[in-house]
């Protein structure tokens, strides 16, 4: 039986869906192998921005700092 491949977004969606069903944050983070800080970051992004927040975000600076 081949291993099932899932994307990062699918995993984040599963994580959020189970939290919305009432499972605890600590248990879910332990099961998914992430820190509670990361779990809350994912969940809060979802609450603020919906499904689009579960996609990867660019780490690129939006603008360069100006030095004087």
ChimeraX attribute file (.defattr): number of C-alpha atoms within 10 A of each C-alpha:
attribute: neighborCount
match mode: 1-to-1
recipient: residues
	/A:1	3
	/A:2	4
	/A:3	5
	/A:4	5
	/A:5	7
	/A:6	8
	/A:7	9
	/A:8	12
	/A:9	15
	/A:10	13
	/A:11	13
	/A:12	20
	/A:13	18
	/A:14	13
	/A:15	20
	/A:16	23
	/A:17	13
	/A:18	14
	/A:19	16
	/A:20	11
	/A:21	8
	/A:22	8
	/A:23	13
	/A:24	11
	/A:25	18
	/A:26	13
	/A:27	12
	/A:28	18
	/A:29	17
	/A:30	12
	/A:31	10
	/A:32	13
	/A:33	10
	/A:34	12
	/A:35	14
	/A:36	15
	/A:37	9
	/A:38	11
	/A:39	22
	/A:40	15
	/A:41	12
	/A:42	18
	/A:43	21
	/A:44	14
	/A:45	15
	/A:46	17
	/A:47	12
	/A:48	9
	/A:49	10
	/A:50	11
	/A:51	14
	/A:52	11
	/A:53	17
	/A:54	19
	/A:55	14
	/A:56	9
	/A:57	8
	/A:58	7
	/A:59	6
	/A:60	7
	/A:61	7
	/A:62	7
	/A:63	6
	/A:64	7
	/A:65	7
	/A:66	5
	/A:67	4
	/A:68	3
